[in-house]
């Protein structure tokens, strides 16, 4: 390695450190949970992949999306479940998924991947639905989570694959999503091969 290459790497690392420290001072969380020795835990038997969260300060809940379930947890004590709604995959849809070569007990389930506030009473929810993304509207009222049964096509709004990295944002009535696919060319170097952004209005 030449001296010039080594200096470029060192300068790059120093710039990255500088900008990460600079941006950290402007990062103010909406909710701060102070470290305590009695940390709270939420878990339900038979439910896995708790991966999608939405804080609703106005309702005092943390909405938590998992595999085939959505929970409303008390924002001050997440071990307290206020409500739950279960959104499984119909047997026929699960069978179709296995015909595509997917594993019935792993990939052919409904992983909740999108929770977006539409207004004060409604949340837009999308799940992978056995590699056939589907979305619906959900409300939290009178201590109950309720899916409205207005299911619609989720392609372009939610990933097919439950393990694909994904982010989504609701701005007005438009959902903006960003998908990143990383491919390991030569360890330890990661090359960013694809970055796609799309917007859909609902």
N, C-alpha and C positions, 0 to 999 in steps of 0.2 A: 504494500500500500504506500503510495507516495505521500509526502508531507502535505501537499495541497489537498489531497483527498481527506487526510486525517483532520486538517484544519476545518474543512467544510463540514465534516460530521460534527465536530465540537461546536462550531458556530451554530449549526442547525439545532443541536440539543440545547444550547444556551438560549436561543430565541424561543424555542418551544417552552422551556421552563419560565422564561420571562412572561410570555403571553398567558400561560396557564395561571401564574400568580396574579397577573393583572386582572384577568377575567374573574378570578375567584373572589376578589373584593366586591364585585358588583353582583354577585350571585346571592340573592336573599330568598330563602325558602319560604313558602306560604305557611308551612306547618313545621315546627321544630319539636323533635322528641328528644328530650335530654336522656343521657345514659343513666341507667339505674341498674341495680343488681337484680331487680325483679322484672325483667323484660317480659312483655306479653307475647303470646303465640296464638295463632288461629290455625286449626287444622280440622278437617272432617274426614272420617274414615272412608276410603274408597274413592276420594276425589284427589286428583293430582294436577300438576302444572298450574299453580297459582301464578299467572304471569302478567295480567293486565289490571291496572289500577286507575281509579278516577276518584279524586278527593272532591266531595261535595260539602264544603263548609256550611253552606246555607241549610243543609239537611242534617248536618252533624254526622255524616257517614263517610266511610271509605268504601267505594264499590270495588269489588274484587272479582275479576273474571278468572275462571279456572276451566278445567276440562269438564264440559257439560253442566256447569253451574256458575251462577252469579250470586255474590253475597253482598249484603249491606252490613258493614261492621261499624261498631261505635268508634268514632274518630278519636276519642280519648282513651279507649281501651279496646284494641282490636281483637281481644279474645272474646268479646261480647258480640254475638251475632244477632242483629236486629231483624233480619229477613233473609230469605234465600229464594231463588227460582232456579229450576233445573230445566235445561234445554238439551235433550239428548238427540241422537240421530235415529230416524226410523230404520227398522230392520232392512227394508228393501234398499235404502240409500247406502247402508253399511255393506250390503252384499255387492252393490254396484262398485263401491270403492275397492273391494277385494278383487274384483274382476280387473281392475287397473293395476293389480300387482302390489297393492298396499297391505299393510298388516292390520287386521281387523281390530285387535285390541289396543293398538298404538295410534296408527295414523287415521283410521276410519272412525274417528270420534269427532265431537264438536268442541273444538278449542276456542274459547272466547278470546278474540284478539283485538276487538275494537270496543271501546266505551267512550262515547263523546256526548257532552251536554248539548242538547238542542235548545232547551229553554229551562225555566225554573222547575218544571215538572217532568220533563221527558229526557231520556237518554237514548242515543242511537247505539245499538248493539250489533256487532257482527261476529260470526263464528265460522270456522273452517268447514263445518258440516260435512265431514267425510270427503274432503277434496272437492266440495261443491259449495263455495262460500255463500252464506245467506245472512241477511240483516233483518232486524226488527226494531221496533220502538219499545221502550220499557219505562214504566213509571214507578216511583216510590211514594206511596201515599198511605196514610193510616197504618203505618208499620208494615206494609206489604210491598214486595217487589212483584210487578206484573208485566209479563210480555204481552203486547197488544195484539199479537196474531196478524200483524200486517207485514208478513214476511215478503222480502223482495230479493232479487238477485244481488249477490255480494261480490261478483267478479269486478275487479278494479277497485274495490273498497276494502277488501280483506284478502290476505294471502290464502292460497290453496293449502300450502304446506304449514302445519302447525309449528314447525321449528324454524321457519324463515324469519330473519330479522326484519322488523317492520315498524314504522311509526305513522301516526295519523293525527290530523288536527282539523277541528271544525272552525271555520271562519264564516260567520253569517250563516248562510244556508249551504255553504260549499264545504265539502270534505277534501282536504289536501293530504295526500299520502306520499311517503317516500320509501322506496325499497332499496336496500343495499345487498348486493351479492358479492362476496369476497371469495377469491380462489387462491389457494396456497400453491404458488408456482414452485418456489424453492424455499424450504424452511431456512431461516426464520423470517423471510421476506414475504409480506402479503401484498398482493397487487389488487388494486380496485379495478375490477373488470367492467362492472355495470352499475350505473346509478340512474334510477328512473324516478320521475316525479309526475304525478297526475292529479287532476282536480275534477271532482264530480259534485254537482249540485243536487241536493235531494229536496 
